[in-house]
Amino acid sequence: MMSIAARSGALSPYMQATKQTVKSLVSPGAQHLVPAAAPGGIRLAHTDIKIPDFTDYRRPEVLNPNKSSQESSEERRLFSYLVTGATTVVGVYTAKTVVSQFVSSMSASADVLALSKIEVKLSDIPEGKNMTFKWRGKPLFVRHRTEKEIAAEEAVNISELRDPQHDKERVQNPSWVIVLGVCTHLGCVPIANAGDYGGYYCPCHGSHYDASGRIRKGPAPLNLEVPYYEFLSEDTVMVG
Ligand code: FES
């Protein structure tokens, strides 16, 4: 049987280090013989590990290992630009769709919009008369003016008015005055065909409006409001 000393020339570094450690344990006085490099610091090569092949996943431009990646940078950059551009377009379109759906969900529904408009049949209102309708919870005055009223309102000097507005600015058709029946003082409902000017009179604090709905006397600061309206035909007007 060969001694340890006789075989030490054929030992691997790991075994030599192990031998030195065993010696130091058997002979405590020989601890100075332990090598500086501990056995744990030695790494052995494992040449049997298989390296996975990623060739199928690599771009054709970088398959050649002998080719510099800089040579294929143009093609790869173009691909990156295309992907980025397509992603941006899809992202912007998605954001636009989400935002427009969110905003449209907050707008009034069709039934609410239908209630916000009112159609008035004008032939039901005799000349010289005023009819009151309910529109968006407020009174709406539709007045069929006479030729005399039209001439009188058009002749008013607007420099004398508190809220200067010519009659032509307040009507689309001189025969029809369409205004909200809400006094601009504190919101009472004026009385039609009353007051000093023959238009509307608010009994709450005594405001007088003319036949164009303009304030002529009393505490109200502004003319009666003219809502948006359009004539659908000669006989029909739609307000709202
Ligand atoms: S509310 Fe009409 S005059 Fe005051």
Residues whose N, C-alpha, C, O or C-beta is under 5 A from the ligand:
A	BS01	FES	C183 H185 L186 G187 C188 C202 C204 H205 G206 S207
